[in-house]
Amino acid sequence: QVRLVESGGGLVQPGGSLRLSCAASGTIWNTNSMGWYRQAPGKQRDMVAVTYNNGGTSYADSVKGRFTISRDIAKKTVFLQMNSLTPGDTAVYYCQANLQSPSGWGNYWGQGTRVTVSS
């Protein structure tokens, strides 16, 4: 069974930094992409950053220049370095992966990690 487990969330002051990690486990044959989404209270879940097997990345406009996504393919782990955080970044952050398991290709989600930016 495929699992995605996030870590690294917490409370940080405006202007601070956090680094999120997400590790995939289980029987995984191939991975197309891994990324981060976030959902603020009362809002929809939105893409933050995604990294693809071809090395490409995508970022939401609101985080460009502040957040950096990286990936350790061998360890099936994806990271999100978040700098210059603002209260607007407060949300639950979810790891997502598009991968192939014995069940076929599918999108998998972690349980989420909460990030709160407040003074």
N, C-alpha and C positions, 0 to 999 in steps of 0.2 A: 504494500500500500504506500502510495506516495505521500509524503508529508513535507510541508514547508514551515520552518520555524524561524520567526523573527526575534531579534533582540536589539537592544540599544536605545530604546525609547526612554523618555523621562521628562523632567522639568528643566528648562533652561531659560536664562534671561535673554531678552532681546539683544541681538548682536552676537550671541553665542553660537556654539557649534555642537553638533551631535553626529554620530556615525551609526547608521543602522546596518545590521547584518541579517542575512536570510540564508539558511542552509536547507537544501533539498535532500531528502533521504528516501530510501525505498528502491524498488527496481525501476531504474530509469534507463531507457535505451538511447534516446536522443533528446536534446533540448534545443528548441528554436530560439527562444528568447526568455529573458528573465527581467523583471522590472518591479517598480514600486508605484502604488496608487495610494491616494489618501481620501479620507472622508471626514469632513468637518461636521459638527452637529447641525442637523437640519438641511444638509446639502448632499448632493449626489457624490458618488465615488468617482474621482478624476485621476487620470494618468499623471504621474509626476515625472518618471524617467524610465526608459526601457533600453536594454542592451540586447543586441542581436548576435547570432552566431557569426555573422560576417564582419563583426567588429563595429557595426553601426550603432548609433545611439539616438534616442529621441528624448527631448525634454519639453515639459510644459513651459510656456513663455514666462510664467511667473517665477520660475526657479532657475532659468538660464543665467549662468555666471555665478550662481551661489551654490548650487548642488552639483555633485559629480557622482555618476554611477560607474561602478567597476565590477568586475566579475572574475572569479577564480573558477575556470571551467572544470579543472580536474577535481576540485573540491565541491563542485556544484553549489557554489556560494555566490551571492550577489551582495554588494555593499552600496550604501548611499551616504556619501559625505555631505552633510548639510552645514553650510556656513552662513553667517550674517542672517541668522534666523529672526523672523518677525512674528508678532502675534498672529498674523494672517497664516502662518504655517502650522498653527495648532490644529491637530487632526489625529485620527487614528490612521496609521500607515500600514498598508497591506503589501505583502510580497506576492507576486504573481509569476507563474511560469507556464510557458507553452511547451509541453514536452510529450514524449512518447513513452508509454509504459506498456506492459503486457495487455492492458485494456485498450490500447490505441492512443492516438493523439488527443490531447485535451488541455484545457486551462485549469490550473490548480492555484489555490489561494492559501495563504497563511492565516493565522488567527488574528493578526493585527498587533501592532504595538503603538501605544499612545505617546504622542509628542505634544508637550504643552510649553508654549513660549510665553512667559509672563515675568514681570518684575515683582 
